Amino acid sequence: MEFSISPQMQKTLADIQQFMEREVYPLEAEVAANGYRASLPKLKAARQKVKDRGLWCPQIAKEYGGMGLDLMEHGMVSSVLGRSLLGHYVFNCQAPDAGNMEILIEHGTPEQKKAFLEPLLRGDIRSCFAMTEPEHAGSNPTWMSTTAVKDGDDYVINGHKWFASSADGATFAVTMAVTNPEAPPHQRASQILVPTNTPGFKIVKNLSVMGHVGEDHASHAEVRFENCRVPQKNLLGQEGEGFAIAQERLGAGRIHHCMRWLGLCERAYDLMCKRAAERELAPGKPLGTRQIVQAWIAESRAEINAARLMVLEAAWKIQQLGQRNAREEISCIKFYVAGVLLNVLDRAIQTHGGMGLTTETPLAAFWAAERGARIYDGPDEVHKMVVARQALKKYGVQVST
Ligand SMILES: Cc1cc2nc3c(=O)[nH]c(=O)nc-3n(C[C@H](O)[C@H](O)[C@H](O)COP(=O)(O)OP(=O)(O)OC[C@H]3O[C@@H](n4cnc5c(N)ncnc54)[C@H](O)[C@@H]3O)c2cc1C
């Protein structure tokens, strides 16, 4: 395994770190005070500066206007961008758009690429991914009620979705709908590109997540499709490939998320150490002189370092052997790094006392935004089952889903 960083990459990471400190961190207070939508002019100005510096869409191939980084390189960039909840958006590699870009590059027709991918890559529009339904367990993604029925040249979509992240203000929704109810479970659904201005596409509301309704890119919507009619040419890939395409986006997506979480961990760790050094319990007795605080710092350092190596190993394995052969590693990092993130955030908040719960630091926002890390893209329990299933198979035990 080769984890060394080339001099060129080191320079890129240093440039991005500097950009984050100068241009992105200062926007956090602006967004916290005024909301995402009111801050869009400033966020867009920062995005233009990223483009001007040649750092736009780090994960996208050069022929599509990105930096052309491979998975491991983008993982390293992701851990720098992840230090702020705004980082990925400012560099146009935010979920769910990044995943939608990937699947459009892989499966989009020339017409779909022109209409949906190109403006997404330019950062002119945003998108969302609508799969989970309130009426069914999202942890079993083959189980859904949304249907797309052929009628003339169109599909007519009916269904109910929720947790469609960033649907508020999105131009299109990559929508999972059952196109062949008689097929085996993994071949029943397809992915269809639905412009959000199509009659019958309705955002019911932005869900309040951990007390935050959010808006624009930073939101999660409940959506209804009511006789929503789109042309059949909006089918992505082949009919029945919806589940397979969804799986494709998840492998690399989990590396991106995990490295992003490690960025949050590093920022929380810095804040924790700073507070431990500066906050005095009594004159000349900073918090950091207490052994329990030292233990929080040491345990956090060890967990972050271990997690980083695990994620890089998983990325390396995906690059070398393909996603199918890295399932165990991908599932391991998904639950392990989510746990490390929440441990480190909790310790950093505890170190700050009451202040840790306020907006005086970004820690409370990190917690509210990322408690979901143990749930989205597959809850911990499902990933643990995948890992245990692989292990137990060797001992003759079949673990069913
Ligand atoms: C912040 C956030 C953003 C999201 N963004 C999107 C999005 O953009 N698009 C989208 O379509 N969806 C999105 N989701 C939905 C997400 O994918 C689902 O929440 C997730 O798949 C879990 O489904 P569920 O919420 O229905 O929980 P359920 O499936 O009802 O599971 C509930 C709990 O049961 C336990 N559990 C589940 N399966 C097992 C098992 N096999 N063994 C033991 N225990 C188990 C787990 O603890 C789980 O948390 C998002 C969710 C969150 C929180």
The ligand as an ORCA input file, in Angstrom:
! r2SCAN-3c Opt
* xyz 0 1
  C     -29.145     13.589      7.383
  C     -29.727     12.575      6.454
  C     -29.641     12.771      5.083
  C     -30.239     11.857      4.210
  N     -30.192     12.087      2.866
  C     -30.875     11.272      2.032
  C     -30.982     11.583      0.631
  O     -30.415     12.561      0.154
  N     -31.746     10.782     -0.153
  C     -32.381      9.686      0.350
  O     -33.058      9.007     -0.412
  N     -32.295      9.353      1.663
  C     -31.574     10.126      2.508
  N     -31.517      9.839      3.849
  C     -32.265      8.688      4.369
  C     -31.330      7.585      4.842
  O     -30.738      6.931      3.752
  C     -32.167      6.656      5.746
  O     -32.513      7.396      6.907
  C     -31.421      5.399      6.127
  O     -31.259      4.553      5.019
  C     -32.147      4.636      7.242
  O     -33.484      4.402      6.875
  P     -34.656      4.786      7.887
  O     -34.431      6.182      8.365
  O     -35.933      4.484      7.216
  O     -34.439      3.863      9.138
  P     -35.003      2.363      9.297
  O     -34.681      1.583      8.065
  O     -36.396      2.436      9.735
  O     -34.082      1.811     10.459
  C     -34.235      2.307     11.815
  C     -33.103      1.774     12.656
  O     -33.196      0.371     12.689
  C     -31.907     -0.193     12.837
  N     -31.701     -1.190     11.785
  C     -31.971     -1.073     10.472
  N     -31.640     -2.184      9.797
  C     -31.179     -3.057     10.719
  C     -30.663     -4.374     10.666
  N     -30.572     -5.043      9.511
  N     -30.259     -4.953     11.838
  C     -30.328     -4.275     13.002
  N     -30.794     -3.029     13.117
  C     -31.202     -2.422     11.993
  C     -30.899      0.951     12.726
  O     -30.461      1.334     14.023
  C     -31.712      2.065     12.107
  O     -31.233      3.348     12.483
  C     -30.898     10.727      4.731
  C     -30.971     10.524      6.119
  C     -30.398     11.436      6.971
  C     -30.501     11.208      8.449
*
